[in-house]
Amino acid sequence: MVDSGNSYGERVSRLVGWGHWFAFFNIVASMLIGTRYIVQSPWPETLLGQFYLAVSWVGHFGFLVFALYLLVLFPLTFILPSRKLFRLVAVIFATVGQTILLIDTQAYQSINLHLTPVVWELLFSEDKSALSTDLQHLFVVMPLIFLIQLALSEWVWRKQRKLSHKHVGRPLAAVFFLSFMTSHLVYIWADAYFYNPITSQRSNFPLSYPMTAKSFMEKHGLLDREEYLKRLAENEGNVELVNYPLEKLEFNRRVNKLNVLMISVNNLRADALNPEEMPNLYEFAENNQNFRNHYSSSNDTYGAFGLFYGLPTSYASSIKAQGASPVLLDVLKDQGYNFGLFSGSGFEDDLYSEIIFRDLKLAEDLDGTQAHTDKQSIANWNTWLTEKASQPWFSYIEVTTVDNFESIPSNNDEEMSASDRFKKAYEYAVKSADKTVASIIDELEKNGLLTNTIVIITSNHGSEFNETNTNSWGANSNYSRYQLQVPMVIQWPGMLAGEFNHSTSHLDLSVTLLQDMLGVSSNPYDYSSGRNLFDESRRRWILAGDTRELALITSSQTTVIDKFGNYKLYDKNYKRLRDDAPKLPVLMQGLTELQRFYSKND
């Protein structure tokens, strides 16, 4: 029914006034619910950090609720003909909003994530878990929230004139506005000056996107670029974003101080390890430990990150900001190992200089890091080996021939298709890399070092020849087995040769060396997302990904989740499954693993 007792203007004016007060009390309710985020998040250690938390709490929820009012309810004030209907719509809208906020707080407390499509999938999945049950229980309070909102609606309507006469509306609005502006201005400063007690709060609240303005500040003379870069260098390593390792390592196992040689033949597919393309490495694999179902932790260069850290690639940016070195390298240094790092590309990727091998003291002792061909790097390695052979050592050699296979003039037959020439060039590069690897092993044998050296031969990622029919060539375009599966061949002195077909990952290597060679008795859970390579018990999933996405790989499916929580599901041949839902236990474990090493409140 259309109201007829008052003029249209009077009715709209009263509804607008009512809407403002109704929004205000919902802001207060949202702030109270929002205290659950504060309880779950690390408490700022400084007074300025605590001040920012307070103003961002007030400003963010004030802005969020009032913005929703302006976007949704305010226009309806002029459209809906009945004040009772309008108030009912407002009550329903507020009930849904507060319920969603309550669900988001529960998701944040359980898995440290705000609501995303994946979390909604967990919520409505037929599979049961503690989280989905807790989230679904929150819907039970929805009728209670509705009744509270209904009572609030009626109370505000009756008390509207009295509330208006108190003249507190504008001061309250000013408090929320100033809190909102202050929080963003303070964050702009904190971001420019690397003030971690504030910048670490970036994702505390839902839909929170604090402002940054380094370019604007530099343009207007408020920020000196050279000083900023100097602060950037000084602050690396002074923040605690990850707890890695979670606990101090314990050493109660037998130490076996063998040398370690790790060879990464970059861009090498798992099926390239065959008698035709790599006869030398194939024979070496036949006589040692060959892991036939091995996955890199990434489809790009960051596969090396997982190899050394035992962590998913998603941790790389935090590890870099914190300056944390791999546990594996720390233990090797503590036990007196010498290091030799060599690369056919001179380690041109920043992954090595800024993350994995960033320790300056370590870098000063390395020769060969400026080599720019495999031939040069192997020659430098030979020289280094002669000097260091009498002491326990760790050496990493990056063979880059297959990385640059497209530049190799292997076949000029114009009658061949482009794809065939692509494959032929790759095969030619693989054969060349096989000879390089053979020369390295021969050098070890010539120096009598094979009997006391663990030799590990693998790759940072695989390479695809459009087997998925998605026009994917090379790497870094999907998480199919062609781009992720790589060889993993190990010669471990004193260990019998064997072929292993259970699923293994790059995340497993550091655990294996720490446990079986360096005497670490701590639970791998404390320092890695992997487990011992020789553990043949069934694993539910393999974790892979890059800095933008996560891939959870099972025997039948691959689930890819982006940083916004959107997911895609593929079958074992990497064909899109549009109508299927991901497996809840796999999602839960994978999402938990991605949060496990981040710093939290004790």
Order of alpha helices (4+ residues) and beta strands (2+ residues): alpha-alpha-alpha-alpha-alpha-alpha-alpha-alpha-alpha-alpha-alpha-beta-alpha-beta-beta-alpha-alpha-alpha-beta-alpha-alpha-beta-alpha-beta-beta-beta-alpha-beta-beta-beta-alpha-beta-beta-beta-beta-alpha
